[in-house]
Amino acid sequence: GDVRLVLRVRVDTQGQGGLRLGMGCGSDCGALLPVGEALAAHIGEWRRLAVPLKCLRSAGLATQRVDTVLR
């Protein structure tokens, strides 16, 4: 099935570089995904954010070596 990382998040401001969510799998391994656009219309509100792990894998995450859950 489609495994997702599900978070309840609140963004009060977005910096110049936008907002990204990531996971790490060592000093040379990890993934960052842009999520600012999905949350831009909801600044200051609590929102549910579901990120498919396959998107993180496609961005470079080795799911069998995860050592940083949120970055």
Secondary structure, DSSP 8 states (H G I E B T S, - for coil): ---EEEEEEE-S---TT--EEEEESSTT-EEEEE-HHHHGGGTTSEEEEEEEHHHHHHTT--GGG--BS--
